[in-house]
Amino acid sequence: MAMTAMWGRSRRPGATIQKAADTLAPGDTVLVRGGVYEESVTVRVSGSSAGGYVTFRNYQQERPIVDGSNLDQWNVIGDADWIIEGDVLEATGESGFLVSADSYEDFHLTLEFWTGPDANSGVFVRCSDAEDVGAANSYEVNIFDKRADQTYRTGGIVNFAAPTSIIDAADRWNTYEITAQGSRLLIELNDTIVVDIEDDTYAAGPFALQYGNGIVRFRDIQIREL
């Protein structure tokens, strides 16, 4: 009997697509959750027109945004070195950005990040200039516990909204949920709403991961268009 199974890091933490491929029978369908998958996949059972084919497709409107072993679905700007270790993206060197190849208007973006105490990073959304990303042309959801001006520290949107709660992110994995729908921007940090504002300065654009300095890591990056 053919089956349909959901697969991905939100469903089974640490899961790989290959693990799903190893369990398939002809006619089975795997719904792959959005996220970072750094692997090559071998499908040993492909099926047939009579018995049904093995099918992989994205779950709902989610999408994997980094392919098997490289950063082909990102544009790299700046001088940071982005290193893939398992399902973790880590940056070193000088400052820079990973900019999504696709542009988004209304979306729900989730990701996990880990930073050292002195790190400076951020998630930039609706970037109006994909080649020169900055707080002057994007919404910068900050990751910067020790920012000199604490107004727009971790959890805030630089130049737009201070976080309603002070949450230090250093030395642990944290989760951002960023929702942009029309003029509404909703930011949740570790299940706490830290920003909920209305603003229409930027309507659409790619999103970007920033490396400023310190230890900066990202994983489980998922985006769903609304």
Secondary structure as UniProt FT lines:
FT   STRAND          4..7
FT   TURN            9..11
FT   TURN            13..14
FT   HELIX           17..21
FT   TURN            22..23
FT   TURN            26..27
FT   STRAND          29..32
FT   STRAND          35..36
FT   STRAND          47..48
FT   TURN            49..51
FT   STRAND          52..53
FT   STRAND          55..58
FT   TURN            60..61
FT   STRAND          64..66
FT   TURN            72..73
FT   STRAND          74..85
FT   TURN            86..87
FT   STRAND          88..100
FT   STRAND          107..115
FT   TURN            117..118
FT   STRAND          120..125
FT   TURN            130..131
FT   TURN            135..136
FT   STRAND          139..143
FT   TURN            145..146
FT   HELIX           150..152
FT   TURN            154..155
FT   TURN            158..160
FT   STRAND          173..181
FT   TURN            182..183
FT   STRAND          184..189
FT   TURN            190..191
FT   STRAND          192..198
FT   STRAND          208..213
FT   STRAND          216..225
//
